[in-house]
Amino acid sequence: LDTGCDLAAAGLQTTSTGQPKYVDFLDCTGGGDIDMSVSRKKDGTTLEGASGATLTLGAWADSVDEFRVGAAPLWTLLPGSTRERVLAERKELFEATHRAAATRMQRD
């Protein structure tokens, strides 16, 4: 857990085996950035997350019956410089894909 992580840094996306490095993002600041007022009970080893996704719990959760869940768009939690860089990268990717599609359409 590191509050200074750049969640979009290329080297932090996947492990050497291709698995995602970030599985979940948690607001542990206590600053109230994420509404955690919703409480959910686990169903065996799973829990419904705030987005409706089914979360699989590990052995660490065996003694816990109830969890607080919350969600927020990632953009609202990123520092300004990181948000700007990620948006610029996504815009560049979109534009390249769009140009390629437009070129194909014009050829056909």
C-alpha positions as a LaTeX table, in Angstrom:
\begin{tabular}{lrrr}
\hline
Residue & $x$ (\AA) & $y$ (\AA) & $z$ (\AA) \\
\hline
Leu1 & 0.00 & 0.00 & 0.00 \\
Asp2 & 1.59 & 3.23 & $-1.14$ \\
Thr3 & $-0.25$ & 6.52 & $-1.47$ \\
Gly4 & 2.38 & 7.74 & $-3.92$ \\
Cys5 & 1.87 & 5.08 & $-6.60$ \\
Asp6 & 1.33 & 6.24 & $-10.16$ \\
Leu7 & $-1.38$ & 3.71 & $-11.00$ \\
Ala8 & $-0.89$ & 4.27 & $-14.71$ \\
Ala9 & 2.90 & 3.86 & $-14.85$ \\
Ala10 & 3.84 & 1.38 & $-17.58$ \\
Gly11 & 6.09 & $-0.66$ & $-15.30$ \\
Leu12 & 3.30 & $-1.10$ & $-12.77$ \\
Gln13 & 0.69 & $-2.56$ & $-15.10$ \\
Thr14 & 1.67 & $-6.23$ & $-15.26$ \\
Thr15 & 4.09 & $-8.64$ & $-13.63$ \\
Ser16 & 6.78 & $-10.51$ & $-15.57$ \\
Thr17 & 4.25 & $-13.34$ & $-16.03$ \\
Gly18 & 1.59 & $-11.02$ & $-17.48$ \\
Gln19 & $-0.63$ & $-10.86$ & $-14.39$ \\
Pro20 & $-2.01$ & $-7.46$ & $-13.33$ \\
Lys21 & $-0.03$ & $-5.83$ & $-10.54$ \\
Tyr22 & $-3.02$ & $-3.87$ & $-9.26$ \\
Val23 & $-6.00$ & $-6.02$ & $-8.37$ \\
Asp24 & $-7.91$ & $-3.39$ & $-6.40$ \\
Phe25 & $-7.53$ & 0.18 & $-5.22$ \\
Leu26 & $-8.33$ & 0.99 & $-1.61$ \\
Asp27 & $-8.83$ & 4.38 & 0.03 \\
Cys28 & $-6.99$ & 3.99 & 3.32 \\
Thr29 & $-6.45$ & 7.68 & 3.92 \\
Gly30 & $-9.57$ & 8.15 & 5.99 \\
Gly31 & $-10.04$ & 11.39 & 4.09 \\
Gly32 & $-13.49$ & 10.47 & 2.90 \\
Asp33 & $-12.60$ & 10.46 & $-0.79$ \\
Ile34 & $-14.73$ & 7.34 & $-1.21$ \\
Asp35 & $-18.15$ & 6.87 & 0.38 \\
Met36 & $-17.78$ & 3.72 & 2.48 \\
Ser37 & $-21.21$ & 3.84 & 4.13 \\
Val38 & $-22.48$ & 0.71 & 2.33 \\
Ser39 & $-22.03$ & $-2.48$ & 4.33 \\
Arg40 & $-22.12$ & $-5.97$ & 2.77 \\
Lys41 & $-22.04$ & $-9.45$ & 4.27 \\
Lys42 & $-19.92$ & $-12.09$ & 2.59 \\
Asp43 & $-21.45$ & $-15.16$ & 0.98 \\
Gly44 & $-18.99$ & $-17.93$ & 1.74 \\
Thr45 & $-15.73$ & $-16.72$ & 0.21 \\
Thr46 & $-17.23$ & $-14.02$ & $-2.02$ \\
Leu47 & $-18.59$ & $-10.53$ & $-1.55$ \\
Glu48 & $-20.52$ & $-8.20$ & $-3.85$ \\
Gly49 & $-18.43$ & $-5.10$ & $-4.44$ \\
Ala50 & $-19.78$ & $-1.58$ & $-4.78$ \\
Ser51 & $-19.82$ & $-1.91$ & $-8.58$ \\
Gly52 & $-21.74$ & $-5.18$ & $-8.42$ \\
Ala53 & $-18.69$ & $-7.27$ & $-9.26$ \\
Thr54 & $-18.16$ & $-10.47$ & $-7.30$ \\
Leu55 & $-15.02$ & $-10.22$ & $-5.18$ \\
Thr56 & $-13.25$ & $-13.40$ & $-4.07$ \\
Leu57 & $-11.93$ & $-13.15$ & $-0.55$ \\
Gly58 & $-8.79$ & $-14.83$ & 0.74 \\
Ala59 & $-8.21$ & $-16.71$ & 3.96 \\
Trp60 & $-7.51$ & $-13.39$ & 5.69 \\
Ala61 & $-11.29$ & $-12.72$ & 5.58 \\
Asp62 & $-12.36$ & $-15.95$ & 7.30 \\
Ser63 & $-13.04$ & $-14.24$ & 10.62 \\
Val64 & $-14.81$ & $-11.22$ & 9.10 \\
Asp65 & $-18.52$ & $-11.35$ & 8.24 \\
Glu66 & $-19.26$ & $-7.79$ & 7.18 \\
Phe67 & $-17.32$ & $-5.41$ & 4.92 \\
Arg68 & $-17.62$ & $-1.77$ & 3.96 \\
Val69 & $-17.56$ & $-1.21$ & 0.21 \\
Gly70 & $-17.28$ & 1.88 & $-1.92$ \\
Ala71 & $-16.21$ & 2.97 & $-5.37$ \\
Ala72 & $-15.06$ & 6.09 & $-7.17$ \\
Pro73 & $-13.89$ & 6.77 & $-10.70$ \\
Leu74 & $-10.10$ & 6.35 & $-10.79$ \\
Trp75 & $-9.76$ & 9.81 & $-12.39$ \\
Thr76 & $-10.99$ & 11.46 & $-9.20$ \\
Leu77 & $-8.20$ & 9.88 & $-7.16$ \\
Leu78 & $-5.22$ & 10.43 & $-9.49$ \\
Pro79 & $-2.90$ & 13.39 & $-8.97$ \\
Gly80 & $-3.30$ & 16.06 & $-11.65$ \\
Ser81 & $-0.05$ & 15.31 & $-13.50$ \\
Thr82 & $-0.83$ & 11.58 & $-13.66$ \\
Arg83 & $-4.40$ & 12.23 & $-14.83$ \\
Glu84 & $-3.13$ & 14.55 & $-17.60$ \\
Arg85 & $-0.55$ & 11.99 & $-18.77$ \\
Val86 & $-3.05$ & 9.11 & $-18.81$ \\
Leu87 & $-5.64$ & 11.19 & $-20.68$ \\
Ala88 & $-3.01$ & 12.27 & $-23.24$ \\
Glu89 & $-1.91$ & 8.65 & $-23.77$ \\
Arg90 & $-5.51$ & 7.49 & $-24.22$ \\
Lys91 & $-6.25$ & 10.36 & $-26.60$ \\
Glu92 & $-3.19$ & 9.47 & $-28.68$ \\
Leu93 & $-4.27$ & 5.81 & $-28.84$ \\
Phe94 & $-7.84$ & 6.79 & $-29.77$ \\
Glu95 & $-6.68$ & 9.14 & $-32.50$ \\
Ala96 & $-4.34$ & 6.53 & $-34.01$ \\
Thr97 & $-7.13$ & 3.94 & $-34.01$ \\
His98 & $-9.57$ & 6.46 & $-35.48$ \\
Arg99 & $-7.13$ & 7.47 & $-38.24$ \\
Ala100 & $-6.57$ & 3.83 & $-39.17$ \\
Ala101 & $-10.33$ & 3.18 & $-39.30$ \\
Ala102 & $-10.92$ & 6.31 & $-41.40$ \\
Thr103 & $-8.16$ & 5.27 & $-43.81$ \\
Arg104 & $-9.71$ & 1.80 & $-44.19$ \\
Met105 & $-13.13$ & 3.34 & $-44.85$ \\
Gln106 & $-11.73$ & 5.68 & $-47.50$ \\
Arg107 & $-9.95$ & 2.81 & $-49.27$ \\
Asp108 & $-13.08$ & 0.68 & $-49.34$ \\
\hline
\end{tabular}
